[in-house]
Amino acid sequence: MGLLQADWIDNVKLRAAYGQANNVPAYGSKFTALSIFQYCRKPGVLVNSQEGQPNIEPERQEEFERGPTSAC
């Protein structure tokens, strides 16, 4: 009886998975936002106190899984 003809080989399978996901920066985190306001019934603009980060890039995540699985 050869190795490839053994009964246990039917119950063991190799498994591999690879995935990538990304996420864009939150709204307002890339540029400094302006807020509209009124003062004495005249329109104006305020600069937000939270400064934006122009060099921010999307987040990227990678995952690789491997291993045996057995059929029960």
C-alpha positions as CSV (number, residue, x, y, z in Angstrom):
1,M,0.0,0.0,0.0
2,G,1.6,3.3,-1.1
3,L,1.4,6.6,0.7
4,L,-1.0,8.2,-1.8
5,Q,-3.4,5.2,-1.4
6,A,-3.7,5.5,2.4
7,D,-7.2,6.0,3.8
8,W,-6.1,8.9,6.1
9,I,-5.0,11.0,3.2
10,D,-8.7,11.5,2.3
11,N,-9.4,13.2,5.6
12,V,-6.6,15.7,5.7
13,K,-6.5,18.7,3.4
14,L,-4.2,21.7,3.1
15,R,-5.7,25.2,3.5
16,A,-4.3,28.6,2.7
17,A,-5.9,32.0,2.6
18,Y,-4.6,35.5,1.8
19,G,-6.5,38.8,2.2
20,Q,-6.0,42.6,2.1
21,A,-8.2,45.3,3.4
22,N,-7.8,49.1,3.5
23,N,-9.5,51.9,5.2
24,V,-9.5,55.6,4.2
25,P,-8.7,58.3,6.7
26,A,-11.6,59.7,8.7
27,Y,-13.3,62.8,7.3
28,G,-11.5,65.9,8.4
29,S,-8.3,64.2,9.4
30,K,-6.4,65.0,6.1
31,F,-7.2,68.8,5.8
32,T,-7.9,71.5,8.4
33,A,-11.6,72.2,8.4
34,L,-13.3,75.5,8.4
35,S,-16.5,76.3,10.4
36,I,-19.1,78.8,9.3
37,F,-20.4,81.2,11.9
38,Q,-22.3,84.5,12.3
39,Y,-21.2,87.4,14.3
40,C,-23.5,90.4,14.5
41,R,-25.5,89.0,11.6
42,K,-22.4,88.9,9.4
43,P,-21.1,85.6,8.0
44,G,-17.6,84.5,9.0
45,V,-15.3,81.5,8.9
46,L,-13.3,80.0,11.8
47,V,-10.3,77.7,11.4
48,N,-10.8,74.4,13.3
49,S,-8.5,74.0,16.3
50,Q,-7.7,70.4,15.2
51,E,-5.0,70.7,12.4
52,G,-5.2,68.2,9.5
53,Q,-2.4,65.9,8.5
54,P,-1.9,66.3,4.7
55,N,0.6,63.3,4.6
56,I,-1.8,60.8,6.1
57,E,-2.3,57.7,3.9
58,P,-4.9,55.0,3.9
59,E,-4.4,52.1,6.3
60,R,-3.6,48.8,4.7
61,Q,-3.9,45.4,6.5
62,E,-2.7,42.0,5.2
63,E,-3.4,38.6,6.4
64,F,-2.0,35.2,5.4
65,E,-3.3,31.9,7.0
66,R,-2.2,28.4,6.4
67,G,-2.5,25.0,8.0
68,P,-4.2,21.6,7.8
69,T,-7.8,21.0,8.2
70,S,-9.4,17.7,8.9
71,A,-12.8,16.5,7.9
72,C,-14.8,15.1,10.9
